[in-house]
């Protein structure tokens, strides 16, 4: 999921031709070291803030970047050797555990800029104990159920506010020949987290237990509820007749033609991938996702790349100053100018926010949840989970079997990572 | 009626029945559906009228309560009291919120907090008109509520000036109160504005409909015009029912005014849900009807099937009977029936007798009819498909064919007729193979008989032609020489010559007549065998006596051989065997040129049983031979090969036919091999039963123990040694005359004379006669010497006897012949010349005969002949007179009776029996000899059976008469002679 989002962002970032000259491969030992994925470092707002920092302060930054595929491994090796960079960029996800945040990174709750962060950004960047781990300096989007408002209006229907209404809406649409939900099962595996997020985002204890291998999906009724709902929806035709053959490219086609009315996606997709048809992006609106794990529905908050400070760095002050430089409204507004993203800072004004998100602001505010399943459940793999659901939808297993497969895949992945509690 | 007409009528009838059932069903379904629709809409209207009344009452109640509560609030003491009062009502009545609303649009709750209520202008208009208001609201948290408001007099509450009070109910709560369970939760019920906006819905889980009119426009099949009309009904507060299709389902829409403002109560229920009950009745009714129809159908079907089954079974039984009967019938005849399917040429039926008649299993023919072709001898049995296809429908085709049984090889003839016909519209070929075997065989036999008859007729014609010639020839001689005899009666030499020629011609004529009569008797089946014990050596000797002179007359060499050691005594018909062999040998002599050679060989064959002896008699000559064609007919009667040689030879052409018939009668076989110009070989094989052996004459063993044999053929010497091995006689042999002399002298000198010396006549060097002379010269006359010869020894007999030879023995050598030859030498003083068989020339002299002869001429001849012989006779013209004469005669008056057989009054047989039975002292002893032209063995046997002692064939041969008289009455002559001497 995150990879897809990253890919979308990359397309936008590709417009930016700038690179931080001197960062990569700069061997200046006085320079502040900033380490991150190569594609992340090439984002336009990142290069902009690096350039601005160096130009405004005269300080130099040494950018250490690795290809995305080898980043985790290289970073792990460096940390293992004690070669921790001054600034380390990482998403606040399960993989962060391997870098031992408590020992290596400085908690930033006391920094002046912390209060300028939006609530959702703060929530994302905190550990379970409320320690602010880093400065979110990243583009973000809201994932939810995007629906064809124009079509719905023309049918005399209105968006659902509850799971029950959502089910009625799907049934009503299916009754008159529409595909209520565009569910691209072929190669698209990003939706399941929406159902899991309410389960684990609202219950930190449960999240800890699942990551400690003290509880499994099979022991959580809501997970099975989700699986049963998906199986039922498919059976009742809510995903249409050709969801099994529909892939990523099919979403735009079905939504643009009006064949499908709703889909679970994020707003940036409409600006980067959706080609439109009979219906364009202006015809769509946002409502919560309903997957039978939360009566009121949910939105998945954005995944944010954080700049974390090496608490043991000799350049600790300089690193903190760098973060303060980035969190300064004038600077981040300069860096994010024209970037389509949900704001991370309260004072962020130059970024672009879609009408869909804006119109649903109240609902988002009420129902948004930090991205939890995809980022914080150890061993979660969208691809592996997809296997379980494909088996479920093809009739190869029932809901219980589906959940069991999800557990097996998760535990297998956790074992492969050598996570404590999963290894023998 | 034709079948297709029947089929058409049946099809039309079935179609009419089915069509009627379908029409009735459709009428019923249409009618019932219409009634169901009417009933269901009525039911729907009743249900939702109740809902409307309920909702109306609920609204009226709320407004009434609001008015009442406001009255209390107006007089209440404090805001706290008011709040408590309101909270109490909230708990009691279950509304979600109580509102105070100003005419400016602001609103507070009972707790005094402002609420985000956004009333439409219409509501304020109604307030101004003191009219209650019903409206919907979506709260900040997304919850949807329905608001009941009542305009009141302006008042203050907690400092808030208000002009109306209201209570709200969450739509979920309200929906549940309006929900109708009557339709299994499938019904939708809305309170709508007349423009379609949804105030609230009874839909479980909440409403997703914003404007139901828009929804219907987009999702139903209601036309815009109907929608507009319906909306007008709403606006006018009218009630109505509409049926439409939403998605795949048909819905029934019922609308009616709520009773205030422009609100409409709309219910939408799937038609199938409304009609579920009625439909179930319809279904049940339909099902019951179907079941009834089905039961009737099943009953009718079962009855039809039962009837059909009975008919079918009866038909099958009849068919089975017919098939069985046909099988039995076909098994009892020799006709074959085959049915072939014209489409695939498969065998549908083949009669079970086929295997019996043709030797091919029926199942093989069923698999492939072409196997029948194996039986075809000439023409094909299986008619090819293309030829079958050429047979027109109801036409036929036939052919004759000959078949051979595949196991036995038996031939059968059939006339095969193939019919092309249509049986129940299926074309078949029915092949009937009518057996023509008997007819064919009969035709063949008839043809053969015809051929035989033609051949016989031709043969008889030839015979008559030949006989005409053959009979005329001797008759001509007889007549001619008789004339000459009369003319030259005074010339004794001429008389003797003519008489001899007349006699010869008469004998030939007689033999012709005998042959013809013999053949006639054989053909009439009256010939039988007289089986008795006879001596083979004697038979051979008799044959030699008869044939040797004939051969000699033609300068032919006649040799008789015996191969092996055939038994000497046999049981059989000696006369017939003699006749067979004489016929063969006579022919050999007859058809062999002068100076030719005739070999007669008797060979002992391996007998299949100990009690029987099997002999082969071979007559081989180097004469003129026969063509191959004639060899095939040589045994047919009246057949003679016609060529320049045979034409000169007299014969009836019956000899071989008689011979063949006699051989057949004796159970033997006869065959011939011949080549023109090289001669012929006739072979006869016969089996004879062996008689009980005679007691050996022991005296030989006492008198004779040493025998010297001299023959240049050592094989003969060895045969003699073998033949004598069981007799105790020690046989020594030499192969030439000189050795014989030397051996005889040596033995004599040793004092061990041979008891008998047997010399072959014709030996190279010293022959038998010369050797005998020398032996006699050396050792005297003490040792009997016999000459063994296959030649006529009469010419040398005198010389031989002078040379000291005691007796002659014919070849081949037989022990019994040997004993007979030497027996007189040891016990009788018989002169060598006395051994001949010629009867005494005056044997009849002095005898007195009774002659019974009805033919005067014959009687005269016989009388004259008897007188010539020195005898006398008395004549009787029939048997009765002869009997009387004998009875009246004195004993010794007649020496013998010569009895003709065929006589009037009393024939010879009867007269003989009477004589034998009479009281005359000599009745049993007087010799009686038959005189008859019936010369067959049967005649001889009949004569003997009647009590006669001998048989004389007519015409009377005096030689035979002398011999017979000598045999039968010789004793009387001697006695008379002695008496005369006396």
Interface residues (C-beta under 8 A of the other chain):
Chain A: X153 X154 X155 X156 X157 X158 X159 X160 X161 X162 X164 X165 X167 X168 X169 X172 X175 X176 X177 X362 X363 X366
Chain B: X140 X141 X142 X143 X144 X196 X203 X204 X205 X206 X207 X208 X209 X210 X211 X212 X213 X214 X215 X216 X217 X218 X219 X246 X247 X248 X249
